[in-house]
């Protein structure tokens, strides 16, 4: 959500009558990046991925000062975390905009990694790629540049896979940018239902309406501990803050003074990154009829707020099909019905379970777990083939739907082709790494990716930027 401030701030430069040559100057100072695999607004809307990053450098790679790190409550650890991920849909007529928050802990499919929290896509791919390039002898600065691009590409693909849209443009802003932009507009008013004092985020505020400066605003939108709904309440805070900021900007009440606009220009130039193919001036002209009441903030559907992975990691569970339908509905699209593959009837699948590890009785326990899921028990015993380093499902064809169904039931094991097997055979080989159903660990965790005891999450009403005064929140 932090990044939405930067986009809106640039819009304001136009709406408030800031000279076009000054807008060009502002845009010229923004860091531009290319080759991100972006689309071209072909689905009835311009889709913008806005990312707030917790970085120890500015947009141009310059390290933050000690004073700036202290201002952000930032430690000395090195890394790039996507603190906020927002998809903004702007229909091609430019008369409305919807900013859709994606909870940072959403458990999704990340290309090149598998299932993980959406906020890990950028940083994990970046660091993996950086280490690889350094090992190849690539200079540090070039390795940083290439790996950062790889991280951004991974996040763009992850969001596209989850939402079913093609991202057209990319905007990124650091936490420092959020602070500086808030300062540039003279602070933003918020309202709290109850007083808060939470040391991890630095949030220490009384109840009621109050105006926050940049560092206070950052603490306000970053707090998620001691909130009833955790990250979802944090998102609501971000949304009401942004709604108030956008309304404040679009009403022309705050940025009538050139000194503030210059301060805003400097903040954006230092802390914002945009894709190089984005004609921002043309896009802003498209938005000149936009008003606060036509800017809405929403959140993707969530099915389980308190999900749990097989490693005991807390995650937010989302249903990709529901997310795709919801995102498409925001510009009146209909999602294309994709015929699902034929469902596999477990009762028609006989599974052999073979133990290649050192846990006595494991094969029998896993076979029982499979029969409890409806599969037919086959041979149970020890594995006599070549040594294996990881648990797997064997079938004549790795695309065999029966084998895939078994692999899914056991916690997404890998299916490996074994040409020596008959087309109707499915076997499970258990190595020492197995921790799925039937193992000792399965009594502690659910292995379907997230916990099956879902915490219902009713959808929150949308927040718009045209309301009078800030909405009071937790």
N, C-alpha and C positions, 0 to 999 in steps of 0.2 A: 504494500500500500504506500510505502514511502515514495516509490517511484512515481506514483500518480501525482504527487505534489509537483514534481518537476515538469510533467506534461502540462498540468493545469497552469503552472506558473508561466510557462511559455505562452499559453493561450491568452493569459491575462495581459501580457505585453502588447498583444494586438487589440484586445477588447478595450483596454484603457487608453488607446490612442497612442501608444508608444510608436515612435517612427519606424517605418519598415526597414530603413537602413540599420537601425539599432537592433531589430530582430535578427537581421542577417549577421550582425556582429556577434550577437549572443550565440547563434547557432554555429558560427565559425569557431567559437571557443570550446565547443563541446567535443569531447573525444568521440571519434567515429570508428566503427568496426565493420568489417565485411565478411562474406563467405560464411554466413550463419545458417544457410538452408531455409530461408524465409519464403513465404508465399507471396500472393499478390492481390488480396481482396476480392477473390472470385466467388465468394459465397454470400454476397449480399451485405457484407460488413467488413470494416477494417478491424482486424484483430491484433491487439497490441499486448505483448507480454511485458509487464512491468515488474521489475525485480529489485527488492531492497537487500543489499548485501552488507554483512557485518565484516568489513575489511579494514585492515590496518594501513591501507594506502588510499590516496585519492584517485580520481578517475584516470589520471595520467601516470599512475604508478609511483607517485612520490610518497614516501612514508609520512604518516601523521606525526605531529609533534607530541611530546609527552603531555603537554597541556590539553591537546585535542583528545588524546586517548583517555585521559582522566575525565574529560567532559562527557565522554561516551560511556563511561564505566567499562572501558575495554581493557582487557588484560594484555599480556605480552605474547600469548600464543599466536602462532602463524596459521592462517587458514582463511578460506572464503566460504562463509555460510550464507545461504539465501534465507534471510530472516523473514522475508515477506515475498509471496508470489501471487500476483494479481493478473487476471486476464481482463482487458478492457475491450468490449465490443461496441463499435460505433457504426450503426447502419450507414450505408453509402450516402444517404441524404444529409447526414451530419447534424440532425436535429435532436438527437438524444445520445446518451452514453451510459453503459452499464459496466461497473467495475466489479468483477467477480473474484472474491477471495478464495484461494485454495489453501486450506489449513496446512501449515508447514510439516505436520506429522502425518499427512495423508499417506497411506501405505499403498504404493502404486508400482507398476512395472517400469523399471528404468532400463533403457537400452544399454546393453553391455554389462549390466550388473545383475539384473533380476529384480525381485521385489525389494523395496526399501522405501524409506521416508522421502517424500518429494524434495525436501530441502537438502538432501544429501547428494542429489544428482550432480549439481554443479561442482561442489567441492571434491567429491570422491573421484569423479572422472578427471578433474583438473590435476589432482595430486598424483593419481596413477600415471597419467600421461607425462607429467613433469618429471617424475622419477625415471621413467623410461627414456626420455630425451636426455636427461643428465647422464645416464649410463651409456648412452650412445655418443657422448662427447659434445652434445649441443651446448653452446654457451648459456649461462644462467639466464640472462635477459631474454634470449630468444626462446629458451625452454619455457619461461614464464609466459611469454606472449602466446606461443602455440598451445600450451596446456590450458590457458585461460579461455581461448577460443573453443577448445574441445569441451570444456566444462559448460560453456554457454550453449553450445550445440546440443549437448546431452540434455540440458534442462528444457530447451525448446522442443526437442523430440518427445520428452516425457510428458510435457503439457499437451502436446498435439495428440499423443496416444490416449491420454486420459479424457480429453474433452472432445475429440473427434473433429477438431478444426485445424486449419493450417495457420500458423502464426505468421502475420504479415510484417510486423515491426517489433523491434526489441528496444526497451529502455531500461537502464540500470542506474540506480543511485545508491550511494553509500549512506551509512547512518550519519556521517558528518553532514552530508547534504541535507538530510531531514532537519537537523538542528539549525543549519545556516539558513535554510529557506523559511523555517518558522520564525527565526529571528528577523529575517528581511521583511516579513509582513507585520511585524509588531506583536507577535504572539497570537495565540488562538484560544478562544473561550471554550471550556468544557463544563460538564456537570456530573458529579458523582452522587449516587444514592447513599453511599456510606463512606466514612473516612477510611483511608488505606495507609499502611506503613509496612512496606515490603522491601527488605534491604537488598535483595538480589538485583532488582531492577532499579532501585533507588527511588521507587514511588512512595512519596510521603505527602499525602494531600488530605485536606478536610473534606467533609461532605459539602454538596452544593455547587453553585456556579463559581467559576474562577478562570482567570486568564493565565495560560501557561507560556513561559518562554521556551526557547529551543531545547535546552537540556531537560527541563521539566516535562515537555511534550514527549521527548524520547522515552523517559521513564514511564509515562502514562501509557504509551502504546506498546511498550515491551513487556509490561507485567503480565504474567500468566499464572504464577504461583499465588495461592490464597484466593483464587477466583473460583466460583462454583463450577463453571463449565470450562475451566482451563483455557486452552487455546481458542475455543470458540468465543468466550467472553473477551479474550484479548483481541480477536478479530472485530467484534462489535465495537470495542474502544477505537480501534483504528478507523473503522468506518464512520463513526460519529465525528471523530476528529477531522477526517478528510472531508466529510460532508460540510462541516462548519467552515473549514478552510476554503473549500470550493465556493460555497455560498458567499463567503466574505470577499473572495476575489471577484466573482462574477457580478456582485452587486456594485462594484467600483467604489466601495466605501473605504477601502484600505490603501489601495495602491495609486492614489492620485498624485503622490509626490515623487518627483524624479529621483531623489536620493534613495528612496526605498527600491525603486525599480533598478537602479544601478547596483545596489546591494544584492538584489535578487539575481541579477545578471551574473555577478561575480560568483555567487553561490552555485548557480546552475553550471557555469563554465568549469568550475573546479571539481564538481562531484557527480556529474551526469555523463553517461555513455549511451549513444544511440547507434542504430545500424546505419551504415553509410548510404543506403538506397532510399532512405526516408526523406521525401520532400516535405519538410516540416512546414514551410511557409504555405504551400498549397493546402496541406492538411488543416492548418489553422484557419485559412479562408473558408474552408468547408464547414468549420464549426462556429462561424460568427453569429449564428442565430441560436446558439446553445444558451440555455438559462439554467439556473440552479435546480429548479424543479424537474428538469429533464436529465439530471445526472443522478443515477441510482447506484447503491452499493448493496451487493448481495453475496451469498456464500454458496458454494456447491453443496448438493445434498450429502449428508453424512449418515451412515447407517449404524456406526458404533463409535462412540467417543472414547471408550476405554478398551480398545482392542489390545491384543497381546500376541507377539510373534513367538516362534518356537524358541528363541533365545531369551525370552523374558522381557523384550523391549516393548515399551508402551507406544501404541500407534493409534491413528484415527483411521477407521475403516470406511471406505467409500465404494460405491457400486458404479463401475465405469459406464455401464449401460444407462443408468439413471443420470449420471453426470452428462453424458453425451446428449441425451434428450433435453435435459434442462438447458444446456448451453445453446443448443440449436433453437430452442423455443424463444430465446431472447431477441431474435430477429425474425421470428415467424417462420422458421424453417421446419420442415418435417424430416426426422431422421430416417434414413434409408433402412428398410428392413433387410437384414442380412440373414439368410437361412443358416441356422445353426447346424453343426454336424450331427448326424444321428446319435441319439443318446445310447450309451452302452448299458445294457442290462447286466448288473453284476452277477445275477444268478446264472447267466450263460457263460461266465468266465471262470475257468479252473486255474488256480494259481499254485505253482510250486514255490516253496520258500526254503532257501538254502543258506546256511550259516557259514560265512567266510571269516568271521571275527572270533574273539575269544570269550564271548559272553554265553555261558551255558544256558540252553533252553530258550534262547532268543528266537530261533526260527519258529518254534511251536507257539510262542506268545504272539508273534507277528501274524502267523497263520490264523490264530484265533481272532485277532483284531480284524483281519480281512473278512472272515466269515461273519463277524458281527456287523460288517458293512454290507453283507449280502453276497459276497463272492464265494465260490465253491473251493473247498480245500483240496489241494493236490498233494504231491509228495513233500514231506518235511524231513530235512536232514542236513548234513554237512556238504559244503561245496567242494568239489574235487577238481575243478578246473584250474587255469592259471591264476596266479596271485592277482588280487584286485586291490586298488587303493581307495575305492569309494563304493558305497552302496549304489545299486542300480537295478533296473528292471530289464530283463533280456527278452527279446522277441525276434522273429525272423526278419521283421521290418521295423525300423525305429519309428515309423509313422503309424504303426498298428494302433487303432483306437482302443482296443482291449488293454494293451500294454500301457497306453497313456492314462486310461482310467485307473489302473492299479497304481501307477506312479503318482497320480494326483491324490489318491486315497492315503498314500504313505508319506505325504508331506512334500510332494513335487520332486520325487527322485528322477534321475536321468534315465531315459530309455536308450538302451544300446542294442544295435542290431547284431544278431548272432546267426549267420547263414546256416549253421548246422541244425538249427531248431526247425520244427515243423511249423507251418503257418498258424496252427491253432494253439500253439503252446505259449504260455507266459510264465516266466520264472523271476523270482526276486532273489538277488544275492545281497546278503547283509554283511557289510564290512564293519570295522571298529568305529566308524564315524556315525553309524545309524542312531538317530534319536527320535524317530517317529513313533506312530501308534504301536504299542506292544513293548516299547523300550521302557527302562526305568524312568527316563526323563518325561515320558508322556503323561505320567501321573501329575506332573507339575504344570505342563504347558499344553496348549492346543496346537496342533500342527497343520491346520488348514490355512495358515498364514496370519490369521487373527483369531481372537477368542470367539467362541460360538455364543457366549452369553452376552448378547449385544445390549448396550445402553441406548435406549431410544433417544433420538435427537430430533425434536420437532423443528420444522423450518422456521427461521426468524423472519419477521416482516422486513421488506426492503427499506433501506434508509435513503432519503433523498437530500440533495443539497439546497433545497428551497425552503426548508422549515424555518420558523422564527425562533432563533436561539438554539442552544445546544440541547440535544436529547440527553436526559439523565440516564446513566448506565451504572453497572456494577464496577 
